[in-house]
Amino acid sequence: MPSLMLLAAGMYASLATAQVKTPAHDWLVNPKGFTATATEKEKTIVLGNGLLSRSFRTAPNVICTDYRNLVSGEQLLRAVKPEARLFINGHAYQVGGATGQRQNAYLLPAWLDQLQAGSNDFIYTGHELTDIRPVLNWKAARWCSNPRQATGKAVIFTYKAQAPELQGVTVKVHYEVFDGIPLLSKWLEITNGTAQTLRLDQVVNEILATPEEESAVVGRPEMIKTPHGIYVESNYSFNNAMTASLSDQTTHWKTDSTYTSQVNYDLLTPCLLEVHPKVPVGITLAAGEHFESIRTYELLLDGYDRERNGLAKRRMYRTLAPWTTENPIFMHLVSTDPVKVKNIIDQCAATGYEGVILSFGSGLNMEDTSAANITKYKALADYAHSKKVMLGGYSLFSSRRISDEDDVINPATGKPGGAFFGNAPCLGSKWGLSYLAKLKYFITTTGFDIFENDGPYPGDVCASSTHPGHSGKEDSQWKQMQLQKGLYHFLNEKGVYINAPDWYFMDGTNKIALGYREVNFSLPRTEQLILNRQNIFDGTWEKTPSMGWGFVPLSEYHGGGADATLEPLKEHLDTYEQLMMQYYGAGVQACYRGPRLYDTDKTRQLVQQVVSWYKKYRDILNTDVIHLRRPDGRDWDGIMHISAALPQKAMVMLYNPTTAPVTREIALPLYYSGLAQTVKIREKEGPLKTYTLDRQYTAHVKVTIPASGYTWLVAE
């Protein structure tokens, strides 16, 4: 009879052979066929979809034994760690996992039967296999490129406390795997079934021991590369940076002192992933109370290519937050005079615009819930709806002072001041709670369709002990964020489109700023043209076109005078046209801020023409961007939209910033179009020409771009 070790090794070998089978096709070209599954056999549970596989063993406790990228074949797991860690009443408690693995550089299945659960750990009591459930009850209310919520499978592990002081506390750990994308989600539920109040200081909802990325014999953790094969994001991201990586508050790459065979002599390799809020949760959990952790999303990457990894992240947002694929055409009006509001609604209806936002500086006050104010704006919303136009408005939260009683209290001084923008109200203050209630009431009763929120900004910690929305400094960030998420959940589920200033996409917001310096819109128009294209080029590596807004100052914004603005519009039609084409050609909506969209019939015809062009090609223009050449003012620049699912496989936007026409042979990388041999391409509405793709799936097209102008190509 073969030994247990040999038998286990044989089982492992056959399992490994099956798991690393290369997918039949590229999921970024065609996601079909990669259907999520959750299977169990004896003590093993496997989540997978043909692109990733994560395996668990349920004895002596739940242990993650395998985490694999099936596209690259990369193993992401080198050692057993707890499934989660809770800090309760000042003590740490492990959830799942086991001890006894001596060598932490790799894991052999033969070692698993030798591991033991800790005597104070939360212990596995059962599990459930189920379909994933949507985070929000969202329904597409307007044009969007993905009207469907994510689908997939989940496993929910249940644990009970072994520690005597926590008898009655239960924990559920949720894992979810999604159809068509190498993406996994993880989050926790905690229920206090004791008769006492507990202090929940911190929740670590992912602990993953990963292999080394490089052989760094010496060097501090910040000098050594972290693993490239896994991208981690959560629904707890904020920093006013307009990018996910700089907004991250929860991803922590740490050292692992138990990994004593690592190359780094001082054991400083950052090869231990822990996911938890940077500022501890710090809440009290009353008897019978229920808690939900942040949600962690783990996207497996199969290489170092920036464009491919960007496409993978953008597919993640389209999957997890399909509301971000809504992309209405809107302008920013700088007045609330009913006559002017109705006039701009009429202009929108005439030109094909779909919404009006009553902008900052317009005079809108959504905190005024008086009958007169509600009546005024309900009448305007009703008028807009009669013209099939949405109406919404802007609200300032941060960058303002309310009172010593209601402002964020600086923990260092015990006084207001020192917030991200100097002074800011606390969302958990009496004023803040009233602000949330007034916004919900105003938007619901007026029928507003769009909400633009300037703040709250990144998680100001408040030391007040009198604010009703939080207890003190320790829970102030978590409680304020929960209040903010509650507002966005409420509006999202009511079909309100949300422009928000930070990375709140996973909790229901639709759009964030593309990323720009506001004072640049006071520069001369000719400079704005190139700067805007740079913003578009740089802002679409991780964001889809519909996730970012740009800006066009129809009237004066931060100064700059006549040279910076488009008013009077009739005198700057060339610049107006090119700014619209740059943004619409990128699939990016800009805030056209001013008193009107057109001032003459000729201006109206121009706006109608561009909007009609955009709507004709709307599907392909809202697909992801392939970056061809960044604007530098010296030669052509351009981007390309691409899709394997649409009849139009690509849309190419090319610009010439120089004062003379340029003729160039442009290489169009068409791999992600799904085309393999030939492609038909036309310039504008001209005749189709057939091109043969080279071995890199690239078409080489000669094109002449007019001086200080643009052209566009369509591939079919």
Secondary structure, DSSP 4 states (H G I P E B T S, - for coil): ---HHHHHHHHHHHHHHHHTPPPSS-TTT--TT---EEEEETTEEEEE-SSEEEEEE-SSS-EEEEEEETTT--B---B---SEEEEETTEEEEES--B-----S---GGGGGG-B--TTSBEEEEEEEEE---SS-----S-BS------EEEEEEEEE--SGGGTTEEEEEEEEEETTSSEEEEEEEEEE-SSS-EEEEEEE-EEEE---SS--SS--GGGSPPPSSEEEEES-B--SSSSHHHHBSSEEEE--TT-TTSSSTTS----EEEE--SS---EEE-TT-EEE---EEEEE--S--HHHHHHHHHHHHHHH-GGGGB---EEEES---HHHHHHHHHHHHHHT--EEEE-TTS---TT---HHHHHHHHHHHHHHHHTT-EEEEEEE-SS----TTTBPBPTTTSSB--BTTBS-B-TTSHHHHHHHHHHHHHHHHHT--EEEEE---TT-----SS-TT-SSHHHHHHHHHHHHHHHHHHHHHTT-EEE-SSS-GGGT--BEE----GGGGGS-HHHHHHHHHHHHHHHTSSS-GGGEEEEEESS-SSS-GGGT---SGGG-HHHHHHHHHHHHHHTPEEEEEES-S-SSHHHHHHHHHHHHHHHHTHHHHTSPEEEEE---SSS-EEEEEE-SSSSS-EEEEEEE-SSS-EEEEEEEE-GGGT--SEEEEEETTS--EEEE--TTSEEEEEEEE-TTEEEEEEE-
